Structures are given as C-alpha cells and as structure tokens.
Amino acid sequence: MIRRSALALLALSACAVDDKPELAQASQDVAVGVCAAGPTVYGIDVSRFQGDINWDLVVGSGVKFAFIQISRSLTDIDVKFPYNWRRAKEVGILRGAYQRFQPDQDVIGQAELFVSKLGPYVAGDLPPVLDVEDAKGLSAAVIAARVEEWVSYVEQRVGLKPIIYTGYYFWRDSVGGADFSDHPLWIANYGATCPLVPEAWTDWTIHQYSSTATIPGITANTVDVNKFNGTLAELQALATPACEDCDPCQVIDATESGRIVDDKSACFTAGGNPMYIRVENAGFGSSLRWTHATSSMSPANYGRWSLYFATGGRYLVEAYTPSPFNGSKQAVYQVRHGDATTPVTVDQSAVDGWNALGEFEFAAGGHQEIRLDDNTGEANASNTKIVFDALRFAPVEPADEPQPSPGGCATTRGDSSVLLALMLLMGGLVHGSRTRTRRRVARRDPARAWDCLVRLLPGHHVHAKDG
C-alpha cells in the first residue's frame, strides 16, 4: 500500500555532480510525497565523473544495482561506459544504461546512438533510462512529443519499456505534466524520505535521494545514490521483458491477408502529437493516416509498422500510397530487416496504389519494422501530405541459375549468350597472334567459342552426346 505524508519546507543544499540541481532542489511547500510501500534496494548511478571505479569494492559496500551513462548528447559520449558496463556485470551488480536527453537534437539519432552503444539486450539487464532534465527553450508539448518518440523507438528495439528519470517540478513545468505513467518513474528528490511524484504517476520505481554520497570504490567524486521501491526479486523482475512470451501483434505469412500490415493493424503505431495525425475513411481497407511533411531536423509525427515473419527470406515490400494524400516526393522509409536498417526514399506522388520500396532479407520472428517520419525536408509552407497506409510483403523466389553443358557452354539460348559467344570468338581471332602464349590460347579458344555459338544458333538441337 502506498503511504503519503505531507512534507515540511526543506532548503536543500545538495548539488548534483551531473548538473541536476533543478531536478532535486525543490522546496516541498504544498506537494505531498509518496513513501516506499515496504523494503527498498540500494543502488547507484555513475558516469565518467566518477573516474576509475573499483567495482569489487562497490559491490562489497552493498550496492545491488547501478545505472551507467552512455551519453549526454549526440556528440558527448561517455568514454567510461564500456568499462563500467562490463565490470558491473562481472561483479554481479544488476546493471542498466541511461542517456541524458537533449530535446533540441535529433531524437532518433540519440536513440540510435543509445541502442548501438548498448548492444543486444542481455537477459537480466535493467530497462533503458531516458534522463529528462533539459528543456533547451522548447515548449512542453514539443518536449513531450520527443520523449514519446525516443521511448517508443528504444522500447521496440530493446524489448523493455524505458524508465523515465526526471524531477517533480521540471516535469510539471517543462513537460507539462505529460502522462507517461505506463513507464516506470525514477524520481530525483534529494534529502526526502518520501519523494514528490508528478501527478501522472501514483508511485515511484526508483528514488534518487542524494548526489553527494561517498562509497568504497569511488574516490574521484561523490556519487548519486538511489533506492528501488521493492524487493531484490521485484527489481530482478523489472529486468524481464514484458512480452518475452507474448503473441506477436500480427504474423506475416504466405496467405493473402497475412501478407498485408494495414494502418488498422495492432502492429501499426501513429507516433508523435496525435492532433497532427488525420484519419481518413479512404485508402486500402477504407482507412489511412496522413500528416503534413516538414523540413524540421527531428520528426514531429511518424508511422511505424512492427513486423513479425513466420518464415525468414527475401520479400518484395510495397507501400500503399493513395491519392490525394500521397503528396511527398521524398518520403524516407526506414526498413529494419534482420540486423540491418536500410533507408529507402520513395516518391509517394508517383503511384496512386502499391508503391514498391524494394526487396529485403527479413529474419523469421520479430524485432523488425518499417518507420516513416514526417520530416522529409519538404517545406512546411508547401502543405505537402505524407500518407501512412498498408504495407504488402511478397516472398521472392530465388532465380534458377542456368546449368552449363559438359563442354562448358550454357545450353540456354538468348541474346546475351549469343553475344558472349561472338565476343569470345572475335576476341580469340583478333588477339590470337600478339604473343606466343596468346597464340597457344587462340588455337584452342576459337574452336570452343565456335562450338558454343553453333549450339546457340536457331535450329541447332542440343543432345546429351553433344559437347
């Protein structure tokens, strides 16, 4: 049961080594704190500011979990992450990774950086964390939309719902109290026993209660300390993918209906601010979504089709781009297939119907997707429409390779084969006398080329004894 206690005014003097005073130094004048429901688990979060960490001493001090910084922006990469990430696991500490979010930078670029540095999800690792504490002069609505974009992207790739790290007043004033209550909350509130919780949440998962702790194994600086709201077993359960054994939203198979993932499918997500996504009773299956393309650095809206294949292999992918919603001439579909991601630029306006994206090798199973962002580079003033509708997947059968005859000549007739034979013949005759070596080759190759040519001429029947 959650216990709430009214807290008196606190003048907090602690300051964070990671520039987090605006998150934690909140005067608790009228707000009500939320206390832990029972036992808690002790942990830390670290970055390069903690210098060279002796993880053996850290685990010996009772630390059970640690969150480790990957980056503070697109270009500010934490050089200590690889070492800290490896050593925390080696000594038996539950580990998780976080990224300090810069809402004025490319959101997907930051998310991709995070995922690439993190590497494939390892069972037992804690969920990814988005550190939301910078506004950069942007509006609350924009920040909220970009937070949604990051967490959606990372959740799809890691398989765990990201944790939101923030402070009560920052979230209220700079993110507009946006509702991300389906994500675990990591709240920064220094000096408090029962931290303040933004209104969208009713509870907290992790509480960062000090940034000035000193512990064995960390001597270069003080360190942030935290407590998990629950038992160690409950913390370990947080590291289990919620849908590890869940049924996929849709299976792409060989049936006619199974080859199509529509915008009405549970596998389709319209991301970003919903007020800018229009739904029309048109297109494939009498349903589509569209918005206006922009020239912004980061997308405001996007469509994402999550993909799960019954059988791996090569597929032709087509997007349904119906008029008059297909105005974009430079829509970029990001095709994530297997372990690769391939961007494909498509002129939606060129086809009123099925528009080919190309052929791609997909793996059996999930964790693959196609994503289309609205920031195509087309001017905002142009009011260019970009459409999100159905995708179609057709298996591509491997082409049969022509088999050579015993004499080394293909028995399949065609213009290219005849041309090749003529080239061999003429090449041997023209250049046969240039060198002693080539004279020897010329004496053999013209005959072989002539034989091939004769076989391929109309009226010549190839028999098993020929060659």
N, C-alpha and C positions, 0 to 999 in steps of 0.2 A: 504494500500500500504506500502511495506517495504521501509524505508529510510535508506540509508547507508551514513556514514560520516567518513572521514579519521580522525584518532585519532593521536594526538601527542605522543611523548615518555612520558611514565609515570613510575616513580620509586615508586613502591607500597611498602609500609612498613607494611601493614596489614598482620597478620598471623592467620591461622585458628586454632581454638582450636581442630579441628578434624584432624590435620595434613594434611591440604590441600594447603600449600603454592605453591607446584609445579603446582597446577592447576590454581591458580588465579593470582600469581605474575608474570604475563607475560608482558614483555616490548612490547608495541604495536608500533613497529617501522615501519613496512610496511603493516601490516594487516589492513583490513577495518572492522569496527564494523557495526552491524546491530541494528538499533533503533527500539523501540516498534512502532507498527503500529497505536496505539491510546491509550486508557486508560489502566491502569495496576491495578492489585490486589495485596495487601500486604500480605506476609506470612513469616513463619519462618521454620527452620528445627532444630530438637533437638535430644539429646541423653542423656545418663547418665551424661555427662559432665556438663549439665545444672542443675544437682541436683534435689531438690524437687521443682517442678514447681507449682505455684498458677495459675491454668488455668482460674479462674474467672477474675483475674487481666489481664491476657494475652488477653482474648477476649475483655475486656474493653479498651485495648490500640489500638484496631482497627485491630488486626490480623484476617484474614479471612480463612487462610489455614495453615496447619502445616504438615510437613513430619517428621516421627518418626522412629528412628533407631531400627531395630530388632537385628542385629548382625554385628560384624566386622570380623568374620571368623567362621569356623565350631565350634570352642570352646569358642569364646569370645561373649557370648550372653548378650545383653543389659538388665539388670535387671529392668530398669525403663520402658521398653516398655509396659507391661500390664497396668500399672497405667496411663501412658501418653496417651496410645491408648484409654482407656475408658474415661478419663476425657476430652480429646479434643472433643469427640463426645457429651458428656453430656453438654458442654457449647456452642455447636453449631458451632464449628470450623470444616471446611472441613478437613478431615484427610487422610493421605496416609502414606505408610510404605516404608522404604528403607533398603538395605543391602549393606554394603561395601564389594566389591567383591575381593576375593583372587584367582587369576587365577592359582596359583600353587597348590590349594587344590581341592578336589573332587567337581566338578561343580554341579552334580546332588545332591550330599549331601548338598551343600549350598542352592540350590534351594528348596529342600525338607524341609530343616530347615526353610527357609523363609515362605513357604506355610503353614507349620504346626503351626508356631507361629502366622501367620496372621489369620488363621481360615477361615471359609467360607466367600466368598465375600458378603459384605453388600451393598445394593444399596445406592449410594451416596458417597461411599469411592473413593478416587482418585486412579489412576493406581499405581501399584507397581513400585519401582525405583531400578535400579541397579547402584550403585556408582562405577564407573570405574576410578580408580586413582592409582592403584598399578600394576607394571609390573613384579616384582619378578624375573627379569632377563630373562623372556621368550621373544620369538620373537613376532613381531607384528601379524604375521599370526596365531600363536597359541592363542594369547590373543583374537583376533577377532573371531576365531572359538569357543572359550569357552564362549565368550559373547553371541554369537548366540545360543549356547546350553542352556544357562541359560534363556534367554528371551523367547525362544521357549517353554521351559518346563513350565515356570511360566505363560505365556500367555494362554497356554492350560488349566491350572488349575484354574486360576483366571477369565479368560474371558475378560481381558483388556490388551491392548498392553502396555508392560512396557515402562517407561520413562528411557532414558539413561542420567545419570549425569556424566559430565566429564569437562575437560578444553581444550581450543583450542590447545595448544602446546603438552599437553600429548596425546591427541587423534591423532594428526598429527604424532608425533614421536614414540609413544609406541604402537599404534593400527594401524598404517599405513594408517590412513585416511579411514578406512573401512566404507563402505556405510550402515548405519543403518538409513537412512533418513525416513524410514517408521515408525520410533519410535519418539515420542516427545523428544526434546532436552532440558535438563536442564543444562545450561552452567554456570560454575564458572568463573567470571572475576571481581575481586574486584576493586572498585573505578571507574569503567567505567559506563557511561550512556548508551552507545551503545556497547554491548559486542561483542567480536570476536566469530565467528561461524565457526566450521570446514567445509571444503569445501563440504562434502557430504550433508550438510543441507543448506537451503537458509534462514532459520529463526530459532528463538528460542521460546520455550514454557515458560520456567522459567529461570530467571536470578538471580543467587546468587551474590549480589553485595557487600556484606560485611560479615565478620566473627567476627566483634568486636562491634556489636551493644549492647546496654543496653536497656531493656524494662521492664515495670512493670510486676511483677510475676516471673521474673527470676533474682535471685541475686547471685547464686553460681558462675556464669561465664558469659562471654559475649555470644552472640548468633548469629548464621547465619541468615541473613535476605534476603528475595527474593521478586521478583515481577513476577506475571503471566502476560503474554503478551495477554491481552484481558480483557473482562468484567467479572463480577462475574457470569453472566449467562453462558458465554462461559467456565468458569472454571468448573461450575457445569455440563455442557455438557460433559466435559472431563471425568467425573465420570460415564458416561453411557456406558455400554458395546456396542461395535460397532456392534455386531451381536446378540443382545438380541432377535430380532425377525427374524433373517435371517434363510433361509432354511438350513438344515444340508447338509454337503458335500455328504453324501450318507446315506440312511436308510437301516438298516439290517432288513429284513423281512423274511417271510416264502417261498418266491419264490426262485427258483434255482439260478437265477442271484443275487438276493438280499442277499443271504447267503454268498457271497464272496466279500472280500475287497482286490483288487489287488494293486500292486505297481503302476499301471496306474491310479488308482482312485484318485480323488481330496482329498480324506481322507488320502492319504499316503504322508509323508514328509521324504525326504532323507536329514538328517541334517549333519552339520559339513562342512569341506572343500570339495567343490564339485570335486576337482581334484583327490580325492581318491575314489570316488564312480564310479564304472564302470556300464554301462548299456549294457545289452546283449539281443539279439533277441532270447530268449530261455525261458524255464520255462513255468509256467501257463500263457495262453494267449499270448505266444511268447514275454514275457517281464519280466525282472528281474533286480535287482540291487545287486551288491556284492562289498565287500571290503576285505582287509586283517585284520584278528584278531590281537589284540595287547595285550601286558602284562602291559600296562600303567595303572596308577591309575585312570585317567579320560578318557572317550571316546573321540576319535577324530572324529568319524562318527557314525551315528545311523540311524535306520529306525523307524518311528512312524506311526502307524495306528490309526487314530481318529475314535471312534466308536459311533454310534447313533442307538439305538434299537427301532423299532416300538413297541415291546412288551417285557416287562421285564420277566425274568425267568432264568432257568438253561440251559446253552448251552455247547455243546462239541466244543472245539476250536482246529483247526488243522492249521498247517503252511505248506506251500508247500516248500519242500527243495530238489530241483532237483540237480542231479549230472551233472557236476563235480564241482559245485560251493558250495556244502554243506560240506565243509571240517571240520568245527568246531565241536568238540565233547563236548563243554561246553558253548553253546550259552544260554544266560540268557534272557528270555523273561519276561519283567515286565508287568504283566497283571493288569491294573487298572479297577476294576469292582465294581460298586456301590461306596461305601465309602472306599473300601479296595484296597490294592495293593499287589499282590502275585507274587513273583519271581519264575520262573519255568526254571530249567536247562534242556536243550534238546541237545541230540546228533544228530546234523543235518546229520552227515555222515551215520547214521544208516538206514535212509529211503530216497530212491530216489522217492519222491512223497509226499503224505499227511502224515505229521508227527504230532501225537497227542500231544497237550500241556496239556490237561486235561479238566475237567468240572468246570464251574464257574457260579456264580449267577450275572447276569447283571441287571441293572435297566433300565426301559423304559426311553428313551431320551439319551442325550449326556453326555459330560464331563467324558468320559471313553476312554481308549486307551490301546494299546499294544505297547511297546517300546523294541527295541533290540539294544544294544550298541555293539561296536566293541571290547571293552577292556575285552575280555573273560578270560584273563590270559594266553593264549597260546602265546608262544614265537614269537617275531617279526620275528626272523630268520627262523621260520618254514614256513612262507608264507601261513599260513592257511587261506582258504577262508571262509567267512561267508556271507550267502545269505539272501536277503530281497525280498520276493515274496508274493504271495497271502496268505490270511488267510481265513479260512472257518468256519462258525458257524452253528451248527446243534442243534435245540431245543431238550432237553432231557425230555421225558415224565416221570412224576412220576410213580414209580412202584406201582402196585396194591398190597396192603397188604392182605395176606390170612385171611379170616374171621374164627373165632373159631366157633365150633359147640356149641349147647346149653349146652352140658356136659363139655365144657371147652377144647375139643380136636380139633385140626385143622383137617379139612376133606380133605386137600390136601395131597396126598401121595408123598413120596420122601424119599431118603436115610436118609436125616437129620432128618425127622420126626420119622422114624422108630428107628433110633439110639437114639433119645431123649426119646422115649417111653421105649426102653430097659433100658436106664440108670435110668429112674425113677423107673422101676420095680425092677431092681437089687439093686439100692440104698436102696429102702424100705425094701427088704428082708434081705440084709446083715446087715444093721444098725438098723433094727427094734427092736432088743432086748437090746439095750445098755442102755437106760434109760426108766423110766416109761412114760415120755412124748413121747419119740420116739416110745414106744410100741403102744401107742394110735394112733400116726400118721401112723405107719406101718400097723395097721389093716385097715385103710381107703385107704392109697395111693397105695398099691399094686393092689387093685381091680380097682382103677381108671386107673392106668398105664396099667394094663392088658386089660381093656376095650379099651383104646386108641390104644394099639398095635394091637388088633384084628381088629379094624376099618381100620387100615392102611395096613394090610396084603393083598396080592393079592387075589382076589376072593371074598372079603367081600364088599358088596354094602351098602353104607350109605343111609339110608332112613330118611325122615323127622321125623319119630316117634322114631328113634334111639336116644340114649343119656340119 
